[in-house]
Amino acid sequence: MKGLTAIKEKATGVFGGIKPTFENFEVSKGYHGGLGGYEEMAGAEREGEGPGGGIPYDDDRPDSPASFEEIERPPLRKIDKYCKAECPCMSARYTIATMACVGFMIAFGMRCNMSAAKLKGEHNGTTFMNWTVATESHVDSSFFWGYLITQIPGGFIASKFPANKIFGLSIASSATLHLFVPFAMTLMHGHVVIWVRVLQGLFEGVTYPACHGIWRFWAPPMERSRLATLAFSGSYAGVVVGLPLSGLLADTLGYQAPFYAYGVFGIIWYMFWLWLCFENPRKHPAISIPELKYIEKSLGETSAHPTMPNLKTTPWREMSRSMPVYAIIVANFCRSWNFYLLVLFQSSFLKHKFHFKIEEAGFVGSLPHLIMTTIVPFGGMLADHLRKNGIMSTTNVRKLFNCGGFGMEGIFFLFVAHSDTATGAMFALTCGVAFSGFAISGYNVNHLDIAPRYASILMGLSNGIGTLAGIIVPYALDGLIQRNPEGCWTTVFTLAACVHLVGCTFYAIFASGELQPWAEPPPEEEQKVWAPPMGAITEDPSQPGAAGYMKETSFGEAPPPYTEQSQMQQSATVNYGATGHVANNPFAMAGATIAEEPAMPTDVGGAAASYASYDYTAATATAPAMGQLPQMPSYEQQYPQYQTQ
C-alpha cells in the first residue's frame, strides 16, 4: 500500500524527535480506495493511483487515510461469497430505487388483474361469476379497506423496524395471496375473495410509508426528487404493463392466468430484493466508501445512528395544525381519485363507449400511463436541477410541479368528457395523464421536505386518506355504469376534472417546501464531530486559542466537543507538525504547510512540567539538543478509542 507508506514516512520524519507510534493505525487490507468489503475474496491486492492502491477521488478524498474514519463493514452472507450484492454500472442507492420501482410495478399490476378478469366474463356474454352490482363494488373496493387500515400504522412500523424488510415482505405477502384469488372467486358468491383482497390491502398498505422510510437513510437531500420519483414511477409503469398483459393473458389463457403470473413475479422479485437491498448504507456490504460517506455527510451525522420517532414522540398536535400537511393530504386524495378511476374503469370506458375489444382496451389504455412513466423520473431530475442550482426555492418548485400537473390534467379531462371520437378522447387522456406525472415531484416527495424525520408517518397519513378515494370511486361509479354504460362517462370525467382543480388550488395556497419547526430533532440527539478547537490553530501557543489545544492534548482526557461547521472554517495552514486535522484522523493532509517557529528553550524541567502545551514544531526543530527530554505519549495512549481492533 504505497500511498499509506509514504504518508507514514512523512509523519515519521516530521515527528522524529518525539517518535510517537502510529504503526497500529492502518487501513485494512480489504479496503482499496472505496471498492467495498469484498476484496478479501480477490486473493491479491489491486494496484491503482489512489491511496491504498485504489481509485483516487478529487473532492475531499474520502478514500484516503487523511480522511479515513474506520467504518465497521457488515459480515458477508453466504450468497455474497459467490455473487456480489450489486448491479453493474449502478450505485447502491440507485439499485435500491430501481428495485423499489419494480416492486411497485408488480404491486400495481396486480390491481389491474381483476378488471381484466371481469371484462373477460362480460365478453363471454355472462355476468362475471354471477355477481350482483353490489358484490362487484365490494370486490373492487375491498382491497382498499385493508389498504386504508395499515397506512398510518405502516408509518410507525417502518420507523420501528427496518423499512427495506417491511417493503419487501409486504409485496411478497400480497403476491402469495394473489395466487389464491382465482380459487377464492368460486367460493360463497365472492365473499371469500373479498376477504382475500382485504388481506392483500393490509399487506400493501405499508409499501408507501416503508419506501419513505428507506429514503430517510438512502436519499441525499439534493437527490430526493429523482430517487423518490424513480421508485414511485413503478406504480405507473405497473399500470402500463399490467393493463395490456392482464388483458392478453385473460383473453388467451383464461381469467385465472393474470393472477398466477403476477403472484409468481412477486415471489421472484422478493428474492432479488433480499439480495440487493439493505436498511441503510452502513449495513450494505458492497457499497463503496465514497458513496457511503457522501450519503451520510449529506444527511448529517445522526443518519448513521438515528433515534426513531414513536407514538409518544410524534408531534401530533403540531401536525394537526400544519397547513402544509393538509396541502399534501388534499393533493394525495385528489390524485388518488383520478388514478384509481383509470386503474379500475379505463378499460370499461374504452369498451363500452368506443367498443374496444379486451386486449385492444388494455394496449391502448396503457399508452397514457406509458407517457407518464417517462415523465415522472424526468420531472424529478428537473425539480432537483432547479433546486440545486438555486433557480427556484423548494417551495416554488413543489407548487409549480404539483399545480401545473394537476391543472393540466383537469383541463384535458374536460376534453375527454365531451369527446365523441376514440382518437380525440385518447389524445386528451394521454396528455392529461402525462402532465400529471410532474405532480409526483410536488406532493409525493413533499413529506421529505417539511419533515424528513416523520416522512414515513406523514406518508402513511396522507396515503391513508388518499385511499378513501379508492373506496369511494367503485361505489360512486358502478351504479352509473350499470344504468348507462355509454352515456355516463361525461359525468365521470367532469367530476374527475373538478376534483383535480380543487386539489390544485388548495395546494397552491398552503403548500411549503421548508422544514417545519415541529419536525426538528430533539437537541439531545444531535451528535458532535471531533476535531481540535478553532482557537488551537495558531502560530503562538501563548495566544488565547492555545488553551483549547492544551486541554485537547492533556493526558487521560477526552477530546473536547466540536462541530463540523467550525472545522470547515479553520485555516488551511496548520502549524502542529503539519498535522492538518480532519475529524477522527491524525495524519497530515497532502498539501499541509509546515510553518517554522522559533526554537523552544531547552529547559528540560520546564518542558516536562508543561506537557499539555507541548509544541510539536519546536520539538522537531530542537530534537538533537533535547535527548534528555521525556518521551511524549503515543497517539494510541492518548486516544485509544480511535485504534483499529
C-alpha positions as CSV (number, residue, x, y, z in Angstrom):
1,M,0.0,0.0,0.0
2,K,2.3,2.7,-1.4
3,G,0.2,5.7,-0.5
4,L,-0.2,4.8,3.1
5,T,3.6,4.0,3.4
6,A,4.5,7.4,2.0
7,I,2.3,9.2,4.5
8,K,3.6,7.2,7.4
9,E,7.2,8.0,6.3
10,K,6.4,11.7,6.1
11,A,4.8,11.6,9.6
12,T,7.8,9.8,11.0
13,G,10.2,12.4,9.6
14,V,8.2,15.3,11.0
15,F,7.8,13.8,14.4
16,G,11.4,12.4,14.5
17,G,12.2,13.9,17.9
18,I,9.0,12.7,19.6
19,K,8.7,9.3,17.9
20,P,5.0,8.6,18.6
21,T,3.9,5.2,17.4
22,F,1.4,5.1,14.6
23,E,2.0,1.6,13.4
24,N,-1.3,0.2,14.7
25,F,-3.4,2.7,12.7
26,E,-3.7,1.0,9.3
27,V,-6.3,0.8,6.6
28,S,-7.4,-2.8,6.5
29,K,-6.0,-4.9,3.6
30,G,-9.6,-5.5,2.4
31,Y,-10.0,-1.8,1.7
32,H,-9.0,-0.5,-1.7
33,G,-10.0,3.1,-2.1
34,G,-13.7,2.6,-1.6
35,L,-14.2,-0.5,-3.6
36,G,-16.3,-2.2,-0.9
37,G,-15.8,-5.1,1.5
38,Y,-15.4,-7.9,-1.0
39,E,-11.7,-7.5,-1.7
40,E,-10.8,-10.2,0.8
41,M,-12.2,-12.7,-1.7
42,A,-9.9,-11.5,-4.5
43,G,-6.8,-13.1,-3.2
44,A,-4.5,-10.3,-4.3
45,E,-4.2,-6.6,-3.8
46,R,-5.3,-4.2,-6.6
47,E,-2.9,-1.5,-7.7
48,G,-4.0,1.9,-8.6
49,E,-3.1,5.6,-8.3
50,G,-5.3,6.2,-5.3
51,P,-4.3,5.7,-1.6
52,G,-4.2,2.0,-0.8
53,G,-3.8,1.1,-4.4
54,G,-7.4,2.1,-5.0
55,I,-9.1,4.8,-7.1
56,P,-8.3,8.5,-6.5
57,Y,-11.1,10.9,-5.8
58,D,-10.8,14.6,-6.3
59,D,-13.3,16.1,-3.9
60,D,-12.4,15.7,-0.3
61,R,-10.6,12.4,-0.9
62,P,-13.0,10.3,1.2
63,D,-11.0,7.2,0.4
64,S,-7.6,8.5,1.7
65,P,-6.1,7.7,5.1
66,A,-6.0,11.5,5.6
67,S,-9.8,11.5,5.9
68,F,-10.4,7.8,6.7
69,E,-12.8,7.2,9.6
70,E,-12.7,3.5,10.2
71,I,-16.2,2.1,9.4
72,E,-17.1,-1.4,10.5
73,R,-18.3,-3.3,7.4
74,P,-21.1,-5.9,7.9
75,P,-20.1,-9.6,7.6
76,L,-20.6,-11.3,4.2
77,R,-23.6,-13.5,3.8
78,K,-23.2,-16.9,2.2
79,I,-24.6,-15.8,-1.1
80,D,-22.3,-12.7,-1.1
81,K,-19.2,-15.1,-1.2
82,Y,-20.4,-16.3,-4.6
83,C,-22.2,-13.3,-6.0
84,K,-21.6,-9.7,-5.1
85,A,-24.7,-7.8,-3.9
86,E,-24.6,-5.1,-6.6
87,C,-25.9,-4.2,-10.0
88,P,-23.3,-3.5,-12.6
89,C,-22.8,0.2,-13.5
90,M,-25.3,1.3,-10.8
91,S,-24.6,2.8,-7.4
92,A,-26.2,1.2,-4.3
93,R,-28.8,3.9,-3.8
94,Y,-30.0,3.8,-7.4
95,T,-30.1,0.0,-7.3
96,I,-32.5,0.3,-4.4
97,A,-34.6,2.8,-6.3
98,T,-34.7,0.6,-9.3
99,M,-35.7,-2.5,-7.3
100,A,-38.4,-0.4,-5.5
101,C,-39.7,0.7,-8.9
102,V,-40.0,-3.0,-10.0
103,G,-41.7,-3.8,-6.7
104,F,-44.3,-1.1,-7.3
105,M,-44.8,-2.3,-10.8
106,I,-45.8,-5.7,-9.5
107,A,-48.0,-4.3,-6.8
108,F,-49.9,-2.1,-9.1
109,G,-50.0,-4.6,-11.9
110,M,-51.9,-7.0,-9.5
111,R,-54.6,-4.3,-9.2
112,C,-55.2,-4.4,-12.9
113,N,-55.9,-8.2,-12.9
114,M,-59.5,-8.0,-11.6
115,S,-60.8,-5.6,-14.2
116,A,-59.4,-7.8,-17.0
117,A,-61.0,-10.9,-15.4
118,K,-64.4,-9.1,-15.2
119,L,-64.2,-7.9,-18.8
120,K,-63.4,-11.5,-19.9
121,G,-66.6,-12.7,-18.2
122,E,-68.6,-10.0,-19.8
123,H,-67.1,-10.7,-23.1
124,N,-68.5,-14.3,-22.9
125,G,-72.0,-12.9,-22.6
126,T,-72.5,-13.7,-19.0
127,T,-72.2,-11.7,-15.7
128,F,-68.9,-12.4,-14.2
129,M,-69.3,-15.2,-11.6
130,N,-73.0,-14.2,-11.4
131,W,-72.1,-11.4,-9.1
132,T,-74.5,-8.6,-8.4
133,V,-73.6,-4.9,-8.8
134,A,-73.1,-4.6,-5.0
135,T,-70.8,-7.7,-5.0
136,E,-68.7,-6.2,-7.8
137,S,-68.4,-3.0,-5.9
138,H,-67.4,-4.8,-2.7
139,V,-64.8,-6.8,-4.6
140,D,-63.4,-3.7,-6.3
141,S,-63.2,-1.7,-3.1
142,S,-62.3,-4.5,-0.6
143,F,-58.6,-4.1,-1.4
144,F,-58.7,-0.5,-0.2
145,W,-60.4,-1.4,3.1
146,G,-57.3,-3.2,4.2
147,Y,-55.1,-0.7,2.4
148,L,-56.6,2.1,4.5
149,I,-56.2,0.4,7.8
150,T,-52.4,-0.1,7.6
151,Q,-51.4,3.3,6.2
152,I,-50.8,5.2,9.5
153,P,-49.6,2.1,11.4
154,G,-47.4,1.4,8.5
155,G,-45.5,4.6,9.1
156,F,-44.7,3.6,12.7
157,I,-43.9,0.0,11.6
158,A,-41.4,1.4,9.1
159,S,-39.9,3.6,11.8
160,K,-39.6,0.8,14.3
161,F,-38.4,-2.0,12.0
162,P,-36.1,-2.0,9.0
163,A,-38.0,-0.3,6.3
164,N,-36.5,-2.3,3.5
165,K,-37.7,-5.6,5.1
166,I,-41.2,-4.2,5.6
167,F,-41.4,-3.1,2.0
168,G,-40.2,-6.4,0.6
169,L,-42.3,-8.5,2.9
170,S,-45.5,-6.6,2.1
171,I,-45.2,-7.1,-1.6
172,A,-44.2,-10.8,-1.3
173,S,-47.1,-11.5,1.1
174,S,-49.6,-9.8,-1.3
175,A,-48.2,-11.7,-4.2
176,T,-48.6,-15.0,-2.4
177,L,-52.2,-14.2,-1.5
178,H,-52.7,-13.3,-5.2
179,L,-52.2,-16.9,-6.2
180,F,-55.3,-17.9,-4.2
181,V,-57.6,-15.2,-5.7
182,P,-58.9,-17.4,-8.6
183,F,-59.9,-20.2,-6.3
184,A,-61.4,-17.8,-3.8
185,M,-63.6,-16.3,-6.6
186,T,-65.5,-19.6,-6.9
187,L,-66.4,-19.8,-3.2
188,M,-69.5,-18.3,-1.5
189,H,-70.5,-15.9,-4.3
190,G,-67.5,-13.6,-3.9
191,H,-67.4,-13.3,-0.1
192,V,-64.2,-15.3,0.2
193,V,-62.3,-13.3,-2.4
194,I,-63.4,-10.1,-0.7
195,W,-61.6,-11.2,2.5
196,V,-58.5,-12.3,0.5
197,R,-58.3,-8.9,-1.1
198,V,-58.7,-7.2,2.3
199,L,-55.7,-9.1,3.5
200,Q,-53.8,-8.1,0.3
201,G,-54.6,-4.4,1.1
202,L,-53.4,-4.9,4.7
203,F,-50.0,-6.0,3.5
204,E,-49.7,-3.5,0.7
205,G,-50.8,-0.6,2.9
206,V,-47.3,-0.3,4.3
207,T,-45.5,0.0,1.0
208,Y,-45.5,3.7,0.6
209,P,-44.6,4.5,4.2
210,A,-41.9,1.9,4.1
211,C,-40.5,3.4,0.9
212,H,-40.3,6.8,2.5
213,G,-38.6,5.1,5.5
214,I,-36.0,3.7,3.1
215,W,-35.2,7.2,1.6
216,R,-34.7,8.6,5.0
217,F,-31.4,6.8,5.1
218,W,-30.5,6.5,1.4
219,A,-31.6,9.7,-0.3
220,P,-29.2,12.7,-0.1
221,P,-31.2,16.0,0.1
222,M,-30.5,17.1,-3.4
223,E,-31.4,13.7,-4.9
224,R,-34.7,13.2,-3.1
225,S,-36.9,14.0,-6.0
226,R,-35.1,11.8,-8.6
227,L,-34.7,8.8,-6.3
228,A,-38.2,9.0,-4.9
229,T,-39.8,9.6,-8.3
230,L,-37.7,6.8,-9.8
231,A,-39.2,4.4,-7.2
232,F,-42.7,5.8,-7.4
233,S,-42.8,5.7,-11.2
234,G,-43.1,1.9,-10.8
235,S,-46.7,2.4,-9.8
236,Y,-47.5,4.0,-13.2
237,A,-45.2,1.6,-15.1
238,G,-47.1,-1.2,-13.4
239,V,-50.3,0.1,-15.0
240,V,-48.6,0.4,-18.3
241,V,-47.6,-3.2,-18.2
242,G,-50.5,-4.5,-16.2
243,L,-53.4,-3.4,-18.3
244,P,-52.2,-5.0,-21.6
245,L,-50.6,-8.0,-20.0
246,S,-53.7,-8.8,-17.9
247,G,-55.9,-8.4,-20.9
248,L,-53.7,-10.6,-23.1
249,L,-53.3,-13.4,-20.5
250,A,-57.0,-13.3,-19.7
251,D,-58.0,-13.4,-23.3
252,T,-55.6,-16.2,-24.3
253,L,-55.3,-18.4,-21.2
254,G,-58.3,-17.6,-19.1
255,Y,-59.2,-15.1,-16.4
256,Q,-57.0,-17.0,-13.8
257,A,-53.8,-16.5,-15.7
258,P,-53.1,-12.9,-14.7
259,F,-53.3,-13.8,-11.0
260,Y,-51.0,-16.7,-11.3
261,A,-48.4,-14.8,-13.4
262,Y,-48.2,-11.8,-11.0
263,G,-48.1,-14.0,-7.9
264,V,-45.0,-15.7,-9.3
265,F,-43.5,-12.4,-10.4
266,G,-43.8,-11.0,-6.8
267,I,-42.1,-14.0,-5.2
268,I,-39.2,-13.9,-7.7
269,W,-38.8,-10.2,-7.2
270,Y,-38.6,-10.7,-3.4
271,M,-35.6,-13.0,-3.7
272,F,-33.7,-10.3,-5.6
273,W,-34.8,-7.6,-3.1
274,L,-33.4,-9.6,-0.2
275,W,-30.1,-10.0,-2.0
276,L,-29.6,-6.4,-3.2
277,C,-31.3,-4.1,-0.7
278,F,-30.3,-3.1,2.8
279,E,-31.7,-1.0,5.6
280,N,-29.0,1.8,5.5
281,P,-25.7,2.4,3.8
282,R,-23.6,1.1,6.7
283,K,-25.3,-2.3,6.5
284,H,-24.6,-2.7,2.8
285,P,-21.5,-5.0,2.3
286,A,-20.9,-3.8,-1.3
287,I,-21.3,-0.1,-1.1
288,S,-18.2,2.0,-1.9
289,I,-16.7,4.1,0.9
290,P,-17.1,7.3,-1.2
291,E,-20.8,6.7,-1.7
292,L,-21.3,5.8,2.0
293,K,-19.5,8.9,3.2
294,Y,-21.4,11.1,0.6
295,I,-24.8,9.8,1.8
296,E,-24.0,10.1,5.5
297,K,-22.4,13.5,5.3
298,S,-25.2,14.9,3.2
299,L,-27.8,13.6,5.6
300,G,-26.0,14.7,8.7
301,E,-24.0,12.9,11.4
302,T,-27.1,11.5,13.0
303,S,-28.0,9.4,10.0
304,A,-25.8,6.5,11.0
305,H,-27.4,6.0,14.4
306,P,-30.8,7.8,14.4
307,T,-33.4,7.6,17.1
308,M,-36.7,6.6,15.5
309,P,-39.9,8.5,16.3
310,N,-42.7,6.6,18.1
311,L,-46.3,7.2,19.1
312,K,-45.3,9.4,22.1
313,T,-42.6,11.4,20.5
314,T,-44.5,12.2,17.3
315,P,-45.8,15.8,17.4
316,W,-49.5,15.0,16.6
317,R,-50.8,18.4,17.8
318,E,-48.4,20.4,15.6
319,M,-49.1,18.1,12.6
320,S,-52.8,18.6,13.0
321,R,-52.3,22.4,12.9
322,S,-49.9,22.4,10.0
323,M,-51.4,23.6,6.7
324,P,-48.5,22.2,4.6
325,V,-49.5,18.8,5.9
326,Y,-53.1,19.4,4.9
327,A,-51.9,20.5,1.4
328,I,-50.2,17.1,1.0
329,I,-53.3,15.2,2.2
330,V,-55.7,17.0,-0.1
331,A,-53.4,16.6,-3.1
332,N,-53.0,12.9,-2.4
333,F,-56.7,12.4,-2.2
334,C,-57.3,14.2,-5.5
335,R,-54.6,12.4,-7.3
336,S,-55.8,9.0,-5.9
337,W,-59.3,9.7,-7.2
338,N,-58.2,10.1,-10.8
339,F,-55.6,7.3,-10.6
340,Y,-58.0,4.7,-9.2
341,L,-60.6,5.8,-11.7
342,L,-58.3,5.0,-14.5
343,V,-57.0,1.7,-13.0
344,L,-60.5,0.4,-12.3
345,F,-62.6,1.8,-15.1
346,Q,-60.4,2.9,-18.0
347,S,-60.8,-0.4,-19.9
348,S,-64.5,-0.3,-19.2
349,F,-64.7,3.2,-20.6
350,L,-63.0,2.2,-23.9
351,K,-65.0,-1.0,-24.2
352,H,-68.5,0.5,-23.5
353,K,-68.2,3.9,-25.2
354,F,-65.9,3.1,-28.1
355,H,-66.5,-0.7,-28.4
356,F,-62.9,-1.7,-28.0
357,K,-62.0,-5.4,-27.5
358,I,-60.5,-6.5,-24.2
359,E,-56.9,-6.8,-25.5
360,E,-57.3,-3.6,-27.5
361,A,-58.6,-1.7,-24.5
362,G,-55.6,-3.0,-22.5
363,F,-53.0,-1.9,-25.0
364,V,-54.5,1.4,-26.0
365,G,-55.3,2.2,-22.4
366,S,-51.7,1.7,-21.3
367,L,-50.4,4.5,-23.6
368,P,-51.2,7.4,-21.2
369,H,-49.5,5.6,-18.4
370,L,-46.5,4.8,-20.6
371,I,-46.0,8.5,-21.3
372,M,-46.5,9.3,-17.6
373,T,-43.9,6.7,-16.6
374,T,-41.3,8.6,-18.6
375,I,-42.4,12.0,-17.3
376,V,-42.2,11.1,-13.6
377,P,-38.4,10.5,-13.4
378,F,-37.7,13.3,-15.8
379,G,-39.8,15.6,-13.6
380,G,-37.8,14.5,-10.6
381,M,-34.5,15.3,-12.3
382,L,-35.8,18.7,-13.4
383,A,-37.1,19.6,-10.0
384,D,-33.7,18.7,-8.4
385,H,-31.9,20.7,-11.0
386,L,-34.0,23.8,-10.3
387,R,-33.4,23.4,-6.5
388,K,-29.7,22.5,-6.7
389,N,-28.8,25.5,-8.9
390,G,-30.8,28.0,-6.9
391,I,-33.1,28.8,-9.8
392,M,-36.2,28.3,-7.6
393,S,-36.8,27.6,-4.0
394,T,-38.0,24.2,-2.8
395,T,-41.5,25.6,-2.0
396,N,-41.9,27.2,-5.5
397,V,-40.6,24.0,-7.2
398,R,-43.2,21.9,-5.4
399,K,-46.0,24.3,-6.1
400,L,-45.1,24.7,-9.8
401,F,-44.8,20.9,-10.5
402,N,-47.9,19.9,-8.5
403,C,-50.2,22.7,-9.7
404,G,-49.0,22.5,-13.2
405,G,-49.6,18.8,-13.3
406,F,-53.0,18.9,-11.6
407,G,-54.2,21.9,-13.6
408,M,-53.3,20.5,-17.0
409,E,-54.8,17.1,-16.2
410,G,-58.1,18.7,-15.1
411,I,-58.3,20.7,-18.3
412,F,-57.6,17.7,-20.5
413,F,-60.1,15.6,-18.6
414,L,-62.8,18.1,-19.6
415,F,-61.9,17.4,-23.2
416,V,-62.2,13.7,-22.6
417,A,-65.6,14.2,-21.0
418,H,-67.0,15.9,-24.1
419,S,-65.1,13.9,-26.8
420,D,-67.2,11.9,-29.3
421,T,-64.3,10.1,-31.1
422,A,-61.9,7.5,-29.7
423,T,-58.9,9.4,-31.2
424,G,-59.8,12.7,-29.6
425,A,-60.6,11.0,-26.3
426,M,-57.3,9.1,-26.2
427,F,-55.3,12.1,-27.2
428,A,-56.8,14.2,-24.4
429,L,-56.5,11.4,-21.9
430,T,-52.9,10.8,-22.8
431,C,-51.9,14.4,-22.5
432,G,-53.8,14.8,-19.1
433,V,-52.2,11.7,-17.6
434,A,-48.8,12.7,-18.9
435,F,-48.9,16.1,-17.3
436,S,-50.0,14.6,-14.0
437,G,-46.6,12.9,-13.9
438,F,-45.0,16.2,-12.9
439,A,-47.2,16.4,-9.8
440,I,-45.3,13.4,-8.4
441,S,-42.3,15.8,-7.9
442,G,-44.7,18.0,-6.0
443,Y,-46.9,16.5,-3.3
444,N,-45.5,13.0,-3.3
445,V,-42.0,13.9,-2.2
446,N,-43.0,16.9,-0.1
447,H,-43.0,14.9,3.1
448,L,-39.2,14.6,2.9
449,D,-39.0,18.4,2.7
450,I,-41.2,19.5,5.5
451,A,-40.5,16.7,8.0
452,P,-37.8,14.1,6.9
453,R,-37.8,12.7,10.5
454,Y,-41.5,11.9,10.2
455,A,-41.7,11.3,6.5
456,S,-42.9,7.7,6.7
457,I,-45.6,8.6,9.2
458,L,-46.8,11.6,7.1
459,M,-46.8,9.4,4.0
460,G,-49.0,6.8,5.8
461,L,-51.3,9.6,7.0
462,S,-51.7,11.2,3.6
463,N,-51.8,8.0,1.6
464,G,-54.4,6.6,4.0
465,I,-56.8,9.5,3.4
466,G,-56.0,9.2,-0.3
467,T,-57.0,5.6,-0.1
468,L,-60.6,6.7,0.7
469,A,-60.8,7.8,-2.9
470,G,-60.1,4.1,-3.9
471,I,-63.0,3.1,-1.7
472,I,-65.5,5.7,-2.8
473,V,-64.8,5.5,-6.6
474,P,-66.2,2.0,-7.1
475,Y,-69.4,2.7,-5.2
476,A,-69.9,6.1,-6.9
477,L,-69.4,4.7,-10.5
478,D,-70.6,1.1,-10.6
479,G,-74.2,2.2,-10.4
480,L,-73.7,4.8,-13.1
481,I,-72.1,2.3,-15.4
482,Q,-74.8,-0.3,-14.9
483,R,-77.6,2.2,-15.6
484,N,-76.0,3.9,-18.6
485,P,-72.8,2.2,-19.9
486,E,-72.2,4.5,-22.8
487,G,-73.5,7.9,-21.7
488,C,-72.3,8.1,-18.1
489,W,-68.7,9.0,-19.0
490,T,-69.3,12.7,-19.4
491,T,-70.3,12.9,-15.8
492,V,-67.5,10.7,-14.7
493,F,-64.7,12.7,-16.3
494,T,-66.2,16.1,-15.5
495,L,-66.3,15.1,-11.8
496,A,-62.7,14.0,-12.1
497,A,-61.6,17.3,-13.6
498,C,-63.3,19.3,-10.8
499,V,-61.6,17.1,-8.1
500,H,-58.2,17.9,-9.6
501,L,-58.8,21.6,-10.0
502,V,-59.8,21.8,-6.3
503,G,-56.7,20.0,-5.3
504,C,-54.5,22.3,-7.4
505,T,-56.0,25.4,-5.8
506,F,-55.6,24.2,-2.2
507,Y,-52.0,23.1,-2.7
508,A,-51.0,26.4,-4.4
509,I,-52.2,28.3,-1.3
510,F,-51.0,26.2,1.6
511,A,-48.1,24.1,0.5
512,S,-44.5,24.6,1.7
513,G,-41.1,23.1,0.9
514,E,-39.4,24.3,4.1
515,L,-38.5,22.2,7.1
516,Q,-41.2,22.8,9.7
517,P,-40.3,23.9,13.3
518,W,-42.1,20.9,14.8
519,A,-40.0,18.5,12.7
520,E,-36.6,19.4,14.2
521,P,-34.9,16.6,16.0
522,P,-34.6,17.0,19.8
523,P,-31.4,18.8,20.9
524,E,-30.1,15.7,22.9
525,E,-30.0,13.7,19.7
526,E,-27.5,16.0,17.9
527,Q,-24.0,14.5,17.8
528,K,-20.7,16.3,17.6
529,V,-17.8,15.6,15.4
530,W,-14.3,15.5,17.0
531,A,-11.6,18.0,15.8
532,P,-9.3,20.5,17.5
533,P,-10.9,23.8,18.6
534,M,-10.6,26.7,16.2
535,G,-8.6,28.7,18.6
536,A,-6.0,25.9,18.8
537,I,-4.8,26.5,15.3
538,T,-2.5,29.4,15.9
539,E,1.2,30.0,15.5
540,D,1.8,31.2,19.0
541,P,0.8,28.9,21.8
542,S,0.6,31.8,24.2
543,Q,-2.4,33.2,22.3
544,P,-5.8,32.7,23.8
545,G,-6.8,29.9,21.5
546,A,-3.9,27.8,22.8
547,A,-5.8,26.9,25.9
548,G,-8.1,24.8,23.9
549,Y,-5.2,22.8,22.5
550,M,-3.7,22.3,26.0
551,K,-6.9,20.7,27.0
552,E,-7.0,18.6,23.9
553,T,-3.6,17.1,24.5
554,S,-3.9,16.6,28.2
555,F,-3.3,13.0,29.2
556,G,-6.2,10.8,30.0
557,E,-8.8,13.4,28.9
558,A,-11.3,13.0,26.1
559,P,-11.1,15.4,23.1
560,P,-13.4,18.4,23.5
561,P,-16.7,18.6,21.6
562,Y,-16.5,20.2,18.2
563,T,-18.8,20.9,15.3
564,E,-18.2,20.3,11.6
565,Q,-19.1,24.0,10.8
566,S,-16.2,25.3,12.8
567,Q,-14.0,22.7,11.3
568,M,-14.7,23.9,7.8
569,Q,-14.0,27.5,8.9
570,Q,-10.5,26.7,10.2
571,S,-7.3,27.9,8.3
572,A,-5.8,25.7,5.7
573,T,-2.3,26.4,7.1
574,V,-1.7,24.2,10.2
575,N,1.4,24.5,12.4
576,Y,1.4,21.5,14.7
577,G,3.9,19.2,12.9
578,A,1.9,19.6,9.6
579,T,-1.0,17.5,11.1
580,G,-3.9,19.2,9.3
581,H,-6.7,17.9,11.4
582,V,-9.6,16.1,9.8
583,A,-12.3,14.6,12.1
584,N,-11.1,11.4,13.8
585,N,-7.8,11.3,11.9
586,P,-4.2,12.1,13.0
587,F,-2.5,12.1,9.6
588,A,-1.2,15.1,7.6
589,M,-3.1,16.4,4.6
590,A,-1.0,16.0,1.4
591,G,-0.8,19.8,0.9
592,A,-0.4,20.9,4.5
593,T,2.2,23.6,5.2
594,I,4.8,23.3,7.9
595,A,5.2,26.7,9.5
596,E,8.6,27.4,11.1
597,E,8.7,28.7,14.7
598,P,11.5,29.9,17.0
599,A,13.3,27.1,18.8
600,M,11.9,26.1,22.1
601,P,14.1,26.8,25.2
602,T,15.9,23.7,26.3
603,D,14.8,23.9,29.9
604,V,14.1,20.3,30.4
605,G,12.3,20.7,33.7
606,G,10.0,23.4,32.2
607,A,9.3,21.2,29.2
608,A,8.5,18.2,31.4
609,A,6.2,20.3,33.5
610,S,4.2,21.6,30.6
611,Y,3.3,18.5,28.5
612,A,-0.1,19.9,27.9
613,S,1.3,22.8,25.9
614,Y,4.0,20.8,24.2
615,D,4.8,22.4,20.8
616,Y,5.3,19.8,18.0
617,T,7.2,22.1,15.7
618,A,9.5,23.4,18.3
619,A,10.3,19.8,19.4
620,T,11.1,18.9,15.8
621,A,13.4,21.8,15.4
622,T,15.4,21.2,18.7
623,A,15.3,17.4,18.8
624,P,19.1,16.9,18.6
625,A,19.7,19.1,21.6
626,M,16.9,17.5,23.7
627,G,18.0,13.9,24.1
628,Q,17.1,14.1,27.7
629,L,13.5,15.3,27.1
630,P,11.0,12.7,28.4
631,Q,9.2,10.7,25.7
632,M,5.9,12.2,24.6
633,P,3.0,9.7,25.0
634,S,2.0,7.9,21.8
635,Y,-1.2,8.6,19.9
636,E,-2.6,5.2,21.0
637,Q,-2.1,6.1,24.6
638,Q,-3.8,9.5,24.2
639,Y,-6.7,8.4,22.1
640,P,-7.3,4.6,22.4
641,Q,-10.8,4.9,21.1
642,Y,-9.6,5.6,17.5
643,Q,-7.4,2.5,17.3
644,T,-8.2,-0.4,15.0
645,Q,-9.3,-3.6,16.6
